[in-house]
Amino acid sequence: MSVIFLLANCSDGNKINKKNTAAELENQQSVSLKSTPQASPQPSATFDQAKSEQLTNTAKFLAGISVDSNSSLSQLQNNKSWLLHHRFFENAWSKLETSQLTKVRQWSQQELKQIHSQSVFYPFSGPDFLYAYSFFPKGKEYVLVGLEPVGSIPDLASLSENKRDLKLQEVRGSLYAILQFSFFLTNEMKVDLQKQGVLPILYVFLARTENRILDVQQIGLDRNAKIQPFQKGMVSGVKMTFLPKGESQPRNLYYFSTDLSDGGLKKRPEFYKFISQLDKKLTYLKAASYLMYYENFSEIKKLILTQSHCVLQDDSGMPFKAFENSKWDLKFYGNYTTPIGLFANRYQSDLRKIYLKNKSIKPLNFGVGYKFGVNDSNLMLAEVKTFKKLHKSTDVDR
């Protein structure tokens, strides 16, 4: 039976205030609407240009970014509801860039620059493409996994103003926690994303990271772990092909809705096989509810430990003792004291000793995971020793 924790509180009993009323937003200083410039290079593969423009403009509209003038959505930007939506995002994203994302990217450039990865595997992620892309901006493909459904996005231009306003409100509500605390709250995802799915959030994150969406396909996995157009009975997923600003090589973002417990993987051996086949796999774990501390998540834990060449995680991912000294080189960052109260029974005394004894551990100037205060959170980078030697020699050859 799957163990799924509902995060009702973050830390110290602080309640999350989700109020962003129209009145409050109207009182904010008006911000001029400026289009985010898109990448000028054309993708190296052929894509439907009209479809790509529609997908990208839809993503920008949902993300509070002004769309191209030739889009059917352009006139809707003058509506009061979208202007409020725009001001919410301009304010929230500006704060997020300053407090989090710029620092994460700088840290990644300094601490992860030697890591070259084809595939970024992010289990227990929900729709959190944002942090996967911020930590690992050069991944060829990103594979996210959660229990939340894929969902769909209606034609926003054809919706009534009330329904369109409701859709924008849903997006803001779903993003509240990750904009404030760096992670999605499990119980709120169950409520917020059960109807709309993760797709609107993925659109927003791609737009806000200045990516052009080339194609979106509803997909599934057949029994041979091959990607196919989705049919009933398959593992449900979505494939989003996108082009980073200034680049010409398309990349892929996958999201699969499936259960990663031992029972879930037993029912879906094709998903286990699909993950096993990912090229040069790097695993990222954040706010993972300590699920892999339990025996009934042993298979996904074994898959990560045996087939990843690198793992970046906070303490909620896998226990420190799971990383054998003979195989892994470990590097620690930030600070580890105790987990938040909800997970107090997951305290690791051996990990605490490392942080107390090792005075060379570098601090983190951003918060990530359940303890989201500056230098209250922790990260551990684990690299397979043979792989680390290989990429060091490769770097020398360059």
C-alpha positions in Angstrom: 0.0 0.0 0.0 1.4 3.4 -1.0 2.4 5.8 1.8 1.4 9.3 0.8 1.9 12.1 3.3 -0.3 15.1 3.3 1.6 18.2 4.3 -0.8 20.2 6.3 1.8 22.5 7.7 5.3 23.6 6.7 7.3 24.2 9.9 6.6 25.3 13.5 2.9 25.2 12.8 2.9 28.2 10.5 -0.2 28.4 8.5 0.0 29.1 4.8 -2.0 32.2 3.7 -3.2 31.9 0.2 -5.1 35.1 0.0 -4.3 37.2 -3.1 -7.5 39.1 -3.6 -8.4 41.2 -6.5 -8.5 44.3 -4.3 -4.9 43.6 -3.0 -3.7 43.1 -6.6 -5.4 46.3 -7.8 -3.5 48.3 -5.2 -0.2 47.1 -6.5 1.7 49.5 -8.7 0.8 49.1 -12.3 3.5 47.4 -14.3 4.0 48.0 -18.0 3.4 45.0 -20.3 6.6 44.0 -22.0 6.9 40.9 -24.3 9.7 38.5 -23.4 11.9 38.2 -26.4 11.9 34.7 -27.9 14.8 32.8 -29.3 15.8 33.8 -32.7 17.5 30.6 -33.9 15.1 28.1 -35.6 15.0 24.5 -34.2 17.1 22.0 -36.0 14.1 19.7 -36.4 11.0 20.5 -38.3 7.9 21.5 -36.3 4.5 23.0 -37.1 5.2 26.7 -36.8 1.6 27.8 -36.3 1.0 25.1 -33.6 4.3 26.2 -31.8 3.2 29.8 -31.8 -0.2 28.9 -30.4 1.3 26.7 -27.7 3.9 29.3 -26.7 1.4 32.2 -26.6 -1.0 30.1 -24.5 1.9 29.4 -22.1 2.8 33.1 -21.9 -0.8 34.1 -21.3 -1.1 31.6 -18.4 2.3 32.9 -17.1 1.2 36.5 -17.1 3.5 37.5 -20.0 2.2 39.6 -22.9 1.6 37.5 -26.0 2.4 38.3 -29.7 0.2 40.8 -31.3 -1.0 38.3 -34.0 -2.3 35.9 -31.3 -6.0 35.4 -30.7 -5.2 36.0 -27.1 -3.7 39.5 -27.5 -6.9 41.4 -27.1 -7.7 39.5 -24.0 -4.7 41.1 -22.3 -6.7 44.3 -21.8 -9.2 42.5 -19.6 -9.1 43.3 -15.9 -8.7 39.7 -14.9 -5.6 39.2 -17.0 -4.1 42.5 -15.9 -4.4 41.3 -12.3 -2.9 38.0 -13.2 0.0 39.8 -14.9 0.7 42.0 -11.9 0.6 39.0 -9.6 3.2 37.2 -11.7 5.4 40.2 -12.2 5.5 40.8 -8.4 5.8 37.1 -7.4 8.4 36.2 -10.0 10.6 39.2 -9.4 10.8 38.2 -5.7 11.4 34.5 -6.6 14.2 35.5 -9.0 15.9 37.6 -6.4 15.5 35.2 -3.4 15.8 31.9 -5.1 16.3 31.3 -8.8 19.2 33.6 -9.5 21.1 32.1 -6.6 20.2 28.5 -7.6 21.6 29.1 -11.1 24.7 30.7 -9.8 25.2 27.8 -7.3 24.7 25.3 -10.1 27.2 27.0 -12.4 29.8 26.8 -9.6 29.1 23.4 -8.0 27.6 21.4 -10.8 29.6 22.7 -13.8 31.5 19.4 -14.1 28.4 17.3 -14.4 27.3 16.5 -17.9 23.9 14.8 -18.1 21.7 13.7 -20.9 18.6 12.8 -18.7 17.4 14.4 -15.5 15.1 12.1 -13.6 13.0 13.8 -10.9 10.7 11.3 -9.1 8.1 12.6 -6.6 8.3 15.9 -8.4 4.8 16.8 -9.3 5.0 19.5 -12.0 8.2 21.1 -10.6 10.1 21.6 -13.9 11.2 25.0 -12.5 13.8 23.7 -10.0 14.9 20.8 -12.2 15.7 23.3 -15.0 17.3 25.8 -12.6 19.7 23.3 -11.2 20.3 21.4 -14.4 19.8 23.8 -17.3 21.6 21.7 -19.9 19.7 18.4 -19.6 18.7 16.9 -22.9 15.5 15.5 -21.4 13.7 15.9 -18.1 11.5 13.1 -16.7 9.1 14.2 -13.9 6.9 11.8 -12.0 3.9 12.4 -9.7 0.5 11.1 -8.8 -1.3 14.1 -10.2 -3.1 13.7 -13.6 -1.7 15.2 -16.7 -4.9 17.2 -17.4 -5.5 19.4 -20.4 -5.7 23.1 -21.4 -8.8 24.4 -23.1 -8.8 27.0 -25.9 -8.5 30.1 -23.7 -9.7 32.4 -26.5 -13.0 30.6 -26.8 -13.8 30.5 -23.1 -16.2 33.0 -21.5 -14.5 35.7 -19.5 -15.7 34.1 -16.2 -14.3 30.7 -17.1 -11.1 32.2 -18.3 -10.8 34.2 -15.1 -11.4 31.0 -13.1 -8.6 29.2 -15.1 -6.2 32.0 -14.2 -7.2 31.9 -10.6 -6.6 28.1 -10.6 -3.1 28.6 -11.9 -2.2 31.2 -9.2 -3.6 29.1 -6.5 -1.7 26.0 -7.6 1.6 27.9 -7.7 1.3 29.6 -4.4 3.3 27.2 -2.3 6.2 26.7 -4.7 6.6 30.4 -5.3 6.8 30.9 -1.5 8.5 27.8 -0.2 10.3 26.1 -3.2 8.0 23.0 -3.2 4.5 21.9 -3.8 2.4 20.9 -0.8 1.1 17.3 -1.2 -2.3 17.9 0.2 -2.9 21.0 -1.9 -1.7 19.4 -5.1 -4.3 16.7 -4.5 -7.0 19.4 -4.4 -5.7 22.0 -6.8 -4.4 19.7 -9.5 -6.9 16.9 -9.4 -9.2 18.7 -11.9 -6.9 20.8 -14.0 -3.9 18.5 -13.9 -0.2 19.5 -14.1 -0.2 20.8 -17.7 -1.0 24.4 -17.0 1.8 24.6 -14.4 4.3 23.1 -16.9 3.2 25.7 -19.5 3.8 28.5 -17.0 7.3 27.2 -16.0 8.4 26.8 -19.6 7.2 30.3 -20.5 8.7 31.9 -17.4 12.1 30.2 -18.1 12.0 31.8 -21.6 11.5 28.5 -23.5 9.6 28.2 -26.7 7.1 25.3 -26.8 7.4 23.4 -30.1 5.0 20.5 -29.5 2.8 18.9 -26.8 1.7 15.3 -27.1 -0.4 13.2 -24.8 1.6 9.9 -24.5 1.7 6.5 -22.8 4.1 3.6 -22.6 3.4 0.3 -24.3 4.4 -3.0 -22.7 7.9 -2.7 -24.3 8.4 0.7 -22.6 8.1 2.5 -25.9 6.4 5.9 -26.1 3.1 5.8 -28.0 0.1 8.1 -28.4 -1.9 7.6 -25.2 -4.5 4.9 -25.1 -6.7 3.8 -22.2 -4.8 1.4 -19.9 -1.4 2.9 -20.5 0.8 4.9 -18.0 -0.5 8.4 -18.6 2.0 11.0 -19.6 2.8 14.1 -21.7 5.8 14.9 -23.9 6.6 18.6 -24.3 9.3 19.5 -26.8 10.8 22.9 -26.2 13.5 25.2 -27.4 15.6 27.3 -24.9 16.2 30.9 -25.7 19.1 31.4 -28.1 19.5 27.7 -28.9 18.6 25.6 -32.0 18.6 22.0 -30.5 15.1 21.0 -29.1 14.8 19.3 -25.8 12.1 17.2 -24.2 10.2 17.4 -21.0 8.2 14.3 -19.9 5.7 14.1 -17.1 4.2 10.7 -16.1 1.4 10.2 -13.7 2.1 6.9 -11.9 2.6 5.3 -8.5 6.3 4.8 -7.6 5.7 2.4 -4.6 6.8 -1.2 -5.0 3.1 -2.2 -5.6 2.8 0.5 -8.2 5.9 -0.4 -10.1 5.0 -4.1 -10.0 1.8 -3.2 -11.9 3.7 -1.0 -14.3 7.0 -2.9 -15.2 7.1 -0.9 -18.5 7.7 2.3 -16.5 10.5 0.8 -14.5 12.0 -0.4 -17.8 11.6 3.1 -19.4 13.5 4.8 -16.5 16.2 2.1 -16.7 16.8 2.9 -20.3 17.4 6.7 -19.8 20.8 7.8 -21.1 23.4 9.1 -18.6 20.8 9.5 -15.8 21.1 12.1 -13.1 18.5 11.9 -10.3 17.2 15.0 -8.4 15.2 14.6 -5.2 13.5 17.4 -3.3 10.7 17.5 -0.7 10.1 13.8 -1.4 8.2 13.1 1.9 11.0 10.7 3.0 9.1 7.9 1.1 12.2 6.0 0.2 12.9 5.5 3.9 10.1 2.9 3.8 10.4 -0.6 2.6 7.5 -0.3 0.2 9.5 2.2 -1.9 12.6 -0.1 -2.1 12.4 -0.7 -5.8 12.5 3.0 -6.9 15.3 3.5 -4.4 17.3 0.6 -5.8 16.7 1.8 -9.4 18.1 5.2 -8.5 21.1 3.9 -6.6 22.1 1.3 -9.2 21.6 3.3 -12.4 22.2 7.0 -11.6 25.7 8.4 -12.2 24.8 11.4 -9.9 22.2 12.2 -7.3 21.4 15.6 -6.0 19.0 15.5 -3.0 18.0 17.0 0.3 17.6 14.8 3.3 14.0 13.9 2.3 15.2 11.8 -0.6 17.1 8.7 0.5 18.9 8.0 3.9 22.5 9.1 3.9 23.5 5.5 4.9 22.1 4.2 1.5 25.1 5.6 -0.3 28.0 3.1 0.1 31.4 4.6 0.6 33.0 2.2 -1.9 30.8 3.4 -4.7 29.9 7.1 -4.1 31.8 10.3 -3.5 29.6 12.6 -1.3 29.7 16.4 -1.0 27.5 18.3 1.5 26.0 21.8 1.4 24.0 24.0 3.7 22.9 22.9 7.2 21.3 19.8 8.7 19.8 19.8 12.1 16.4 18.1 12.4 13.6 17.5 9.9 10.4 19.6 10.3 8.0 18.4 12.9 5.9 16.4 10.6 8.9 14.2 9.8 10.7 14.3 13.1 11.0 10.5 13.2 13.3 10.8 10.1 16.2 12.4 12.0 19.6 11.0 10.9 22.1 11.2 13.7 25.0 10.0 11.4 24.2 12.8 8.9 24.1 15.4 11.8 27.6 14.2 12.9 29.0 14.9 9.4 27.6 18.5 9.5 29.0 19.0 13.0 32.5 17.7 12.3 33.1 18.9 8.7 33.8 22.6 8.9 34.5 22.8 5.2 30.8 22.3 4.3 29.7 25.3 2.2 26.6 27.2 3.2 23.6 27.7 0.9 22.4 31.3 0.3 19.0 30.0 -0.8 16.4 27.8 0.8 15.3 24.5 -0.8 13.0 21.7 0.4 11.0 21.6 3.6 13.4 23.9 5.6 13.3 26.7 3.2 15.1 29.4 5.2 18.5 30.6 4.0 21.1 28.0 5.1 18.5 26.1 7.0 18.2 23.6 4.2 20.7 21.0 3.0 21.9 19.4 -0.3 24.0 16.4 -0.9 25.7 15.7 -4.2 26.5 12.0 -4.7 28.7 11.0 -7.7 29.6 7.4 -8.7 33.4 7.3 -8.3 34.1 5.7 -11.6 31.9 8.2 -13.4 33.5 11.1 -11.6 37.0 9.9 -12.7 35.7 9.6 -16.2 34.3 13.1 -16.5 37.4 14.6 -14.9 39.6 13.0 -17.5 37.2 14.1 -20.2 37.4 17.7 -19.0 41.2 17.5 -19.1 41.1 16.2 -22.7 39.0 19.2 -23.6 
